[in-house]
Amino acid sequence: MKVKLRIDSQVTEDSVSIEARLMTESIQELVHFAQDLGKVDKIHVKKKDQIYLLDAKEIHRVYTENRQVQVRTAKDGYRAQQALYQLLQVLPDYFLQISQSEIINSRQISHLKLTPNGLIQIFLKNGDQTYSSRRYLKSIKERLQL
């Protein structure tokens, strides 16, 4: 694989361009790596009076409940300090917004079920289940390649 680097002081925004004959697993990994640059892999969360530094890979879902942002892992639940939209901006690219009040880790999906009313029921590896909203259905299908 060739790597080219061009430094130009006239460029207003850094960008990465990948040219390939076809999409391979290596190319896909490279794309995800480039997209996740600048994103955080840990977030600060609270449980009771204690603050934890939580690894993004451990997070299954982030959702709003009673005006508080909740973070669920395989074992525990926490409260996030940031708003949902702020977390969506800083979490890695494998996090997917499925409704106005929920983000899920696409790597923690166990399986999906299409409901009769056209929504997607999402089952997570920790046993949680949730539903997509119609508004996000198209982007969910594109991201999960359904």
N, C-alpha and C positions, 0 to 999 in steps of 0.2 A: 504494500500500500504506500503510495506517495503522499508526502505531506508538504504542502506549500504554505509559506507565511509571507504576507506582504504588509509592511508597515507603511502607513500613509497618514501624515499629520492632517490631511484634509478630511479624513473620515469623521463623521459626526457621531456614529454609533458603532461599536464593535459588533462584528457578525462572523458567523462560521458558515462556510458553504461546503457541502459534501457532494461529490460527484461519484456515482457508482453505476455499474451496468445493471445490477439488480439488488433488491433489498435482501440482505443476508442477516443472520443473527448478529454478526460482528458490527455491521453498519447500524443496525437497530440499537445496539448497546452504545455505540458512539453517539448517535442522535440523542438518546436519553441522557448520556453523560453531559453533553453540551447543553441540553435544556436545563439540567439540574445545577449547572454552575451558578454560584451566587445564591443558591437556595440553602436553607438551613437543614441540618439533619437531626437537630435536637430542639425541643421547645421547653419552656418553663411552664410547669403546671402546679396546681395546688391540690393537696388532699388534707382536709382539716386545717391545721395551722402550719403544715410543713410544705416546703417548696421542693419539687423534684425536677431534675433535668431528664426529660423523656426522649428516647431515641425515636425518630420518626418511623422507622421500620416496625416498631412495636405497636404503633397506633392502628386501630381497626377502623374507628369512626370518630368524627368530630361533629357535634350537633348542638343546636340551641334548644334549651329547655328552661322554662320559667325565666327567660331573659338572661340566662347564664350559658356560657359555652362549655359544654361537657366534652371530655376526651375519654374514649374507651379503649382499653387494651385487652389482651386475652384474659387477664386476671382482675384488673382494677378499673375504677372510674376516677377521673380527676376533673378539676375545673381549670380552664385556660384563662390567662390574664388578657389575651388579645381577643379582638372581635373575629368572627368567623371569616369575614372577607380578608382580614389581615393575615390570618393563618393560611388561607388559600394562596396568597401571594408569595409566602415564604416557604411553604412545604414543597417537597420534591414533586416532579411532574406526574408521578404515579398516583397522586391524590386527585380525586374526581368529585366535582360537585354534582350531587344527584337531586337536590332541591334547594330552595332558598335558605333552608335552615340546616342543611347537612352536607358534609364532605366525607367520603370514604376512601380508604386505602385500597386501590384496585388489586394490590398483591395479596390482600387478605380476604378476597372473595372466595367462598366455598363453591357456590353455584347460584344460578339465576332461575327465576320462573316467570314466564310471561303470564300476566293475569288476564281474565276475560275482558276487563275494561281498558286494556291496552297499556297498563303500567308494567314496570318490571319489579318483581319482588326479589330483593337481594339478600342472600344468606351469607353471613360472614363466618370465618373459621372459628371465632370465639363463641358461636351459637347465636349471636345477635341477628336479627333480621329487620329489614327496613324496606321502604318503597321509594321508588323514584317519583318525581313529579312529571307531569306531561311537558312542562316547559323545558325540562332538561333532557327529555327522551332522545332527541336527535343527537345531541352531543355525547350522551352516554353510549348510544349504539355505535357512533363513529370511533370513540376512544377504545371501546371494548371489541371493536371490529365484529359487530353482530349483524 
